[in-house]
Amino acid sequence: MDIKSVGIVGAGQMGNGIAHVFALAGFDVLMTDISQDALDKAVALIDRNIDRQVGRGKVSAEDKAAAMGRIKTTLKLTELGQTDLVIEAATERETVKQAIFEDLLPHLKPETILTSNTSSISITRLASRTDRPEKFMGFHFMNPVPVMQLVELIRGIATDEPTYQAMVKVVEKLGKTAASAEDFPAFIVNRILMPMINEAVYTLYEGVGSVKSIDESLKLGANHPMGPLELADFIGLDTCLAIMNVLHEGLADTKYRPCPLLTKYVEAGWLGRKTQRGFYDYRGEVPVPTR
Ligand SMILES: NC(=O)c1ccc[n+]([C@@H]2O[C@H](COP(=O)([O-])OP(=O)(O)OC[C@H]3O[C@@H](n4cnc5c(N)ncnc54)[C@H](O)[C@@H]3O)[C@@H](O)[C@H]2O)c1
């Protein structure tokens, strides 16, 4: 199937980045959200972010205008029914995602491929509650979408080969690189990254190092561009904890036990950059370690 149009559900952090890269790659984009404000903010943000690419000479002014012209928004989920590919990028709650699929399915063309950008929820389970498990896949973009090169493609147990191949082509057209992952908790990137971040929090919790010494050690000693605690603040400590819980429950192995100190930060509402405080305090001129 030749995919020309894409429907995006959810205009948050990920939804707007996904709309941005699809529009620049020449796809017609129809984005929906439950909030008009979220849709308006997403379009304004895409405009600003593409402007920055124009400023750096990476995108021409004509291509920017054409991309912005390809992005349409609607509050009516059912209008996405005529698109060739649907990407669900709404809030990371299974009941929310299920309700979206239930409302959308009666309006969807039979050939439309249905995907979810979930970071952790089982693709097989989401797919099993739709009318097209063979045309259902995990389509996991990294944050920030316009910058990060990788896309994880996750097959559910029933996903068929033509669907997988169609998605490989879409990723190529976006100019990104696909990594194929089987449907197990947290897939590949977060399966490896989150236990490392969790271990960094344990290292802090047990007093082996301070926030500064842990981050510096990994930056200078392992050549990581960001320290693990700095990275956790960037991702969001609530997201890190949610993924550790999915690994712990899904794989039933104590090695994935979330660090109690991570739980404590989340309970305090210190979620990282988005709340101005996490392992660092971002309220002043420069980030200051909180431990
Ligand atoms: N944040 C990340 O780093 C990251 C990375 C990869 C994948 N993801 C996944 O992407 C998805 C979205 O995450 P995000 O960070 O963009 O979240 P977000 O909170 O920034 O955005 C979610 C959006 O979904 C909208 N929404 C909620 N219910 C809806 C509904 N019924 N219909 C339409 N829209 C609805 C909200 O209004 C909001 O605008 C999640 O599944 C998350 O796990 C996130």
The ligand as an ORCA input file, in Angstrom:
! r2SCAN-3c Opt
* xyz 0 1
  N       7.806     11.902     26.065
  C       8.655     11.043     25.547
  O       9.889     11.162     25.705
  C       8.138      9.888     24.704
  C       9.043      9.196     23.867
  C       8.547      8.157     23.058
  C       7.201      7.802     23.133
  N       6.349      8.488     23.975
  C       4.927      8.080     23.996
  O       4.177      8.992     23.195
  C       2.844      9.113     23.702
  C       2.536     10.576     23.963
  O       3.476     11.091     24.886
  P       3.753     12.659     25.011
  O       5.045     12.786     25.761
  O       3.573     13.334     23.696
  O       2.536     13.084     25.970
  P       1.867     14.523     26.155
  O       1.273     14.521     27.508
  O       2.843     15.617     25.791
  O       0.710     14.546     25.018
  C      -0.409     13.726     25.024
  C      -1.529     14.417     24.253
  O      -2.593     13.465     24.094
  C      -3.797     14.169     24.174
  N      -4.896     13.244     24.441
  C      -5.239     12.643     25.598
  N      -6.320     11.855     25.421
  C      -6.676     11.988     24.118
  C      -7.729     11.449     23.314
  N      -8.634     10.626     23.836
  N      -7.787     11.785     22.015
  C      -6.880     12.632     21.474
  N      -5.866     13.187     22.185
  C      -5.772     12.864     23.486
  C      -3.555     15.188     25.292
  O      -4.514     16.259     25.241
  C      -2.123     15.633     24.983
  O      -2.108     16.765     24.122
  C       2.799      8.210     24.944
  O       2.292      6.965     24.572
  C       4.270      8.119     25.352
  O       4.566      6.940     26.068
  C       6.787      9.524     24.739
*
